[in-house]
C-alpha cells in the first residue's frame, strides 16, 4: 500500500466521479497539531457502494494542503507519507513512495529506523500533522525564580509570564512519541502539561545563563537570547527525542518579590548618593524638612527654640557633610574643565573650539601631529597600528605643483608627473 501523485488533468473533472473517495484534513486551526483525514464528499454518484470507514479504497485521492504532513497508516503502522502539497492517489499495489518534500532524506532515515511497514490489517487511516508554527502557548512561573545579578551582586527572585511557540521538525517522530494512541484529533493544550513543566525547568536554566551577562531589569528585552538558550536546553528532550523544538519565547511581564525590590531600590539609592551634587541636595532637603517639622510641632517661640537646639545638635555634622560635598563638586568641575581644556583647539579663523568642527567656519579639527590612518581604518600616532598591528607606512610627500599625496618610494607625482623635490 502506498501513494502516487495524481495528475492534474484527471483531477480537473468531478472528483466524486473520477475517484472512489477524496480525503483531506479535518478542521486544523492554529493550536491543532494532529487530526484525522475526512471525506470531502460522498454522494450517490460515488461508485464506492461498499465503502468501509476502516478501509481506504484503492484509487482514492488524498488532498494535502501547504504546511501539512500526511501519513498513511495501516493497522497502526505507517506505510507511506508525504510532506508535499498536492493530490495523491492511494495504490494498494505500490510500494511506499515516501514524498519527503523539504525534509529530504531526514524523514526516510527516521522511517527506516522505526520500521513501521507491515502487512495490511484492513484498518487504514489518513492522519495530518500541522507543520506551521504553533503559537500562543502560555506559560508562567508558579513560584519566584532565582536570578543572580552580577550588577547588584545579589541573588534576586523574579516571576515571569508570557507565551512561547513550537514547530514540528520531525513529523514521524512526533507521531510515534507524542500523539496518544487511537487519537483522532490533538490540540497542543491536550498534551502540554508535561512539556510545560519541562519548559519551565529549561526557562530557569536559561535565566541562570542569561544572568551572567544581563541585568535583571533587561531580561524583558532579551527574548531572542532566551529563545536560543531555551532551544539549547530543550534540544535533546524535545527535538531529538520528540520531533519538535522551541521556535520563540515572548515575555509579557516580569515582577520581583518584595525582598528583591528592597535590594534593588537600596542599590539604586546608593548609586545616586555617590554623586556629590545629589548628596548635597539631600542634605539641604533634610535641613529644610527638619525646620518645617520643628515649626509644625512647636509653634511660635517654642518652634524657633526647637530649631536652634536642632541646629546646634546637628549643625556640625551638616556643615561637615556640606563641606565634603562642596569639595567633591569642585573636584568634578575642575576635572571637567581640565578635560575640556585638553580637547580645545584653535581654528585657522581664530575661533577656539572643543568639538570636531569649528563653530564659526565649520572647518574640521586638525589631526594631531604625527597621526596616521592605517589600512584597517584605525587612527594612530605610534609606529604600529593599535588595532591590527600593521607598521606605520613610509612618509608621504606632497607634490608642489598639483598638491597630490604620493608614497615616499615614488620619485614622480602619480597625478601630474612632477619630480619629487
C-alpha positions in Angstrom: 0.0 0.0 0.0 1.4 3.4 -1.0 0.6 6.7 -2.6 1.4 8.1 -6.0 1.0 11.7 -7.3 -2.3 12.2 -9.1 -2.2 14.0 -12.5 -4.0 17.4 -12.7 -5.9 16.6 -15.9 -7.7 13.7 -14.1 -8.5 15.9 -11.1 -9.9 18.5 -13.4 -13.2 16.7 -13.6 -15.6 16.0 -10.8 -13.6 14.3 -8.0 -16.6 12.2 -6.9 -16.9 10.9 -10.5 -13.2 10.2 -11.0 -12.2 8.8 -7.7 -13.8 6.4 -5.1 -13.0 8.7 -2.2 -11.5 12.1 -1.7 -10.0 12.8 1.7 -8.4 15.8 3.3 -7.5 17.0 6.8 -10.3 17.8 9.3 -10.5 21.3 10.6 -7.0 22.3 11.6 -6.7 25.6 13.5 -3.7 27.4 14.9 -3.4 25.1 18.0 -4.2 21.8 16.3 -1.1 19.6 16.0 -2.8 16.4 14.7 -6.0 15.5 13.0 -7.6 12.7 11.1 -8.4 12.8 7.4 -12.1 13.1 6.5 -14.0 12.6 3.2 -14.6 15.7 1.2 -17.8 14.5 -0.4 -19.8 11.3 -0.5 -22.9 11.4 -2.7 -25.0 9.0 -4.8 -22.6 9.4 -7.8 -19.8 7.8 -5.8 -19.0 4.4 -7.2 -17.8 3.1 -3.8 -21.1 1.4 -2.7 -19.3 -0.9 -0.3 -17.2 1.6 1.4 -15.8 0.9 4.8 -14.7 3.6 7.3 -11.7 1.4 8.2 -10.6 0.8 4.6 -9.3 3.4 2.1 -10.4 2.2 -1.3 -7.7 1.6 -4.0 -7.6 4.7 -6.2 -8.9 7.2 -3.7 -7.4 10.7 -3.6 -5.8 12.4 -0.6 -5.6 16.2 -0.8 -2.6 17.7 1.1 -2.5 21.4 1.8 0.6 23.6 2.4 2.3 23.1 5.8 0.6 19.7 6.3 2.3 16.4 6.7 0.2 13.4 5.7 0.8 9.9 6.9 -1.0 6.8 5.6 -1.5 4.3 8.4 -2.4 0.6 8.1 -3.2 -1.2 11.3 -1.4 1.5 13.3 1.7 1.2 11.1 3.0 4.0 8.9 3.2 2.7 5.4 3.7 5.9 3.5 3.8 9.7 3.9 4.2 13.0 2.1 5.4 16.4 3.1 4.5 17.8 -0.3 1.3 19.7 -1.1 -1.0 18.4 -3.9 -3.2 15.4 -4.8 -2.1 11.8 -4.1 -3.7 8.6 -5.2 -3.8 5.6 -3.0 -2.4 2.4 -4.6 -2.6 -0.8 -2.7 -0.3 -2.5 -5.2 2.5 0.1 -5.0 5.4 0.2 -2.6 5.8 3.3 -0.3 6.6 6.4 -2.3 7.7 8.5 0.7 7.5 12.0 -0.7 9.8 13.9 1.7 9.3 17.4 0.4 11.6 19.9 2.1 12.5 17.3 4.7 14.6 15.4 2.2 16.2 12.2 3.4 15.8 13.0 7.0 12.3 11.5 7.2 13.4 8.4 5.3 16.1 7.9 7.9 13.5 8.2 10.7 11.1 6.0 8.9 13.8 3.3 8.3 14.8 3.3 11.9 11.2 3.0 13.2 10.3 0.4 10.6 6.5 0.6 10.6 5.8 -1.0 7.3 3.8 -4.2 7.6 1.1 -6.3 6.1 -2.3 -4.7 5.7 -4.7 -5.3 8.6 -7.7 -3.7 6.9 -7.8 -0.7 9.3 -6.5 2.0 7.1 -6.5 5.7 8.1 -5.1 9.0 7.0 -3.7 11.5 9.5 -2.3 15.0 9.2 0.3 16.8 11.3 0.4 20.6 11.4 3.8 21.9 10.2 3.0 25.5 10.9 4.5 27.3 14.0 2.2 26.6 16.9 1.9 30.0 18.6 0.5 31.4 21.8 1.3 28.6 24.3 1.1 30.3 27.6 3.5 29.8 30.5 4.0 31.3 33.9 6.4 30.7 36.8 4.3 29.2 39.7 7.0 30.4 42.2 9.7 33.1 42.1 12.8 32.0 40.1 16.3 32.9 41.4 18.4 35.2 39.3 21.9 36.1 40.5 22.5 39.6 39.2 26.2 40.5 38.6 25.5 44.2 38.7 23.7 44.1 42.0 26.0 41.3 43.2 23.0 39.7 44.8 20.6 36.7 44.5 17.3 38.2 43.3 14.0 36.5 42.6 11.5 37.1 39.8 8.3 35.9 38.4 7.6 35.8 34.6 4.8 35.0 32.3 4.4 35.0 28.6 3.9 32.8 25.6 6.1 30.5 23.5 5.8 28.7 20.2 6.9 25.4 18.9 7.5 23.9 15.4 7.3 20.2 14.5 10.6 19.4 12.8 10.3 15.5 12.6 6.6 14.6 12.0 7.2 10.8 12.1 9.0 11.0 15.4 6.3 13.4 16.7 3.6 11.0 15.7 5.2 8.0 17.4 6.4 9.7 20.6 3.9 12.4 21.3 0.5 11.6 19.8 -1.7 9.4 22.1 -2.7 6.1 20.6 -6.1 5.9 18.9 -6.4 9.7 18.9 -8.3 11.3 16.0 -7.5 14.9 16.9 -5.0 16.5 19.3 -4.7 20.1 20.4 -1.5 21.4 21.9 -3.4 22.1 25.1 -4.2 18.4 25.3 -0.6 17.3 25.7 1.0 20.4 27.1 1.1 19.6 30.9 4.2 17.5 30.8 6.0 19.8 28.3 5.1 23.0 30.2 6.8 21.5 33.3 9.9 20.8 31.2 9.7 24.2 29.6 9.7 26.0 33.0 12.8 23.9 34.1 14.6 24.9 31.0 13.4 28.5 31.4 15.1 28.7 34.8 18.3 27.2 33.4 18.2 29.8 30.6 17.7 32.6 33.1 20.7 31.4 35.1 22.9 31.5 32.0 21.5 34.9 31.0 22.3 36.3 34.4 26.0 36.0 33.7 25.7 38.8 31.1 22.4 40.7 31.6 21.0 42.8 34.5 17.6 41.7 35.8 15.9 44.9 34.5 17.0 44.0 31.0 15.6 40.5 30.8 12.4 41.5 29.0 14.4 43.0 26.1 16.4 39.8 25.8 13.7 37.5 24.4 15.9 36.4 21.3 18.7 35.3 23.6 16.2 33.5 25.8 14.9 31.7 22.7 18.4 30.5 21.8 19.1 29.4 25.4 15.7 27.6 25.5 16.4 25.8 22.3 19.8 24.6 23.6 18.3 23.4 26.9 15.4 21.5 25.3 17.3 20.3 22.2 17.8 16.7 23.4 14.4 16.1 25.0 12.2 17.8 22.5 13.9 18.0 19.1 16.0 14.8 19.2 13.5 12.6 21.1 10.1 14.0 20.3 10.5 15.8 16.9 9.6 19.4 17.8 11.5 22.4 19.1 11.0 25.8 20.7 10.7 28.4 18.0 10.4 31.7 20.0 9.7 32.9 23.5 7.8 36.1 24.3 7.9 37.5 27.8 4.8 39.6 28.6 5.7 40.6 32.1 8.3 40.3 34.9 7.8 41.1 38.6 10.2 40.9 41.6 9.4 39.6 45.0 9.4 42.1 47.9 13.0 41.4 49.1 14.4 41.8 45.6 12.6 45.1 45.3 14.1 46.3 48.5 17.6 45.3 47.4 17.3 46.9 44.0 15.9 50.2 45.5 18.7 50.3 48.1 21.4 49.8 45.5 19.9 52.4 43.2 19.7 54.9 46.1 23.3 54.2 47.0 24.4 54.8 43.4 22.5 58.2 43.4 24.1 59.3 46.6 27.5 58.6 45.2 27.1 61.9 43.2 28.2 64.8 45.4 25.5 67.1 43.9 22.8 64.6 44.7 24.1 64.2 48.3 24.2 68.0 48.8 20.6 68.3 47.6 19.7 65.5 50.1 21.4 67.3 52.9 19.8 70.6 52.2 16.4 68.9 51.8 16.9 67.2 55.2 17.6 70.6 56.8 14.6 72.1 55.2 12.3 69.3 56.3 13.7 69.5 59.8 12.9 73.2 60.1 9.4 72.6 58.7 8.7 69.8 61.1 10.1 71.7 64.1 7.9 74.6 63.2 4.8 72.4 62.8 5.4 70.6 66.1 6.3 73.5 68.5 4.7 76.6 67.1 5.7 80.2 67.9 8.8 80.8 70.1 9.0 77.1 71.0 9.4 76.3 67.3 12.4 78.7 66.9 13.9 77.3 70.1 13.5 73.7 68.8 15.1 74.8 65.5 18.0 76.3 67.4 18.6 73.3 69.5 18.4 71.0 66.4 20.8 73.2 64.5 23.2 73.2 67.5 23.0 69.4 67.8 23.3 68.5 64.1 25.0 71.6 62.8 28.5 70.3 62.9 27.5 67.1 61.1 25.6 69.0 58.4 28.4 71.6 58.0 30.9 68.8 57.6 28.8 66.9 55.1 28.2 70.1 53.0 31.9 70.9 53.0 32.7 67.4 51.8 30.1 67.6 49.1 31.3 71.1 48.0 34.9 69.8 47.8 33.9 66.8 45.6 31.8 69.0 43.4 34.7 71.4 42.9 36.9 68.4 42.0 34.4 67.3 39.5 34.2 70.7 37.9 37.9 71.1 37.8 38.3 67.6 36.1 35.6 68.6 33.6 37.3 71.9 32.9 40.7 70.2 32.5 39.3 67.6 30.1 37.6 70.4 28.1 40.9 72.4 28.0 42.8 69.3 26.8 40.3 68.9 23.9 40.4 72.6 23.0 41.9 73.7 19.7 42.3 76.9 17.7 40.9 77.1 14.2 42.8 78.9 11.4 40.0 81.5 11.5 40.9 82.3 15.1 38.0 80.7 16.9 38.5 78.4 19.8 36.6 75.1 19.8 36.2 71.8 21.7 34.2 69.8 19.2 35.3 68.1 15.9 34.4 71.1 13.8 34.9 74.9 14.1 31.8 76.6 15.5 32.5 79.7 13.3 33.6 78.4 9.9 32.9 74.7 10.0 36.5 73.6 9.4 37.4 70.2 10.7 39.6 69.8 13.7 43.2 69.3 12.5 44.7 65.9 13.1 47.2 65.6 15.9 50.9 65.9 14.9 52.2 62.6 13.6 48.8 61.0 13.3 48.3 58.5 10.5 45.5 56.3 9.3 46.0 52.5 8.9 44.6 50.5 6.1 42.2 49.0 8.6 40.8 52.5 9.3 42.2 53.0 12.8 44.0 56.3 13.6 47.4 56.1 15.3 50.4 58.1 16.4 52.9 55.3 17.1 54.9 53.1 14.8 52.4 50.3 14.7 48.6 50.2 14.4 46.9 49.7 17.8 44.1 47.7 16.1 45.8 45.3 13.6 49.5 45.7 14.4 50.5 46.8 10.9 53.6 49.0 10.7 53.3 52.7 10.0 53.7 53.3 6.3 56.6 55.3 4.9 56.1 59.1 5.0 54.2 60.6 2.1 55.3 63.7 0.1 53.0 66.4 -1.4 53.5 67.5 -4.9 54.4 71.2 -5.0 52.7 71.5 -8.4 49.3 69.8 -8.0 49.1 69.1 -4.3 48.6 65.3 -4.6 50.0 63.0 -2.0 52.5 60.3 -3.0 54.3 57.5 -1.2 57.9 58.0 -0.1 59.1 55.5 -2.7 57.6 57.5 -5.6 60.0 59.8 -7.3 57.4 61.3 -9.5 53.9 62.6 -8.8 51.2 60.0 -9.7 48.9 62.7 -10.9 50.9 65.2 -12.8 54.3 63.6 -13.2 56.2 66.4 -11.4 59.5 65.2 -10.0 59.9 64.9 -6.2 61.9 67.9 -4.8 
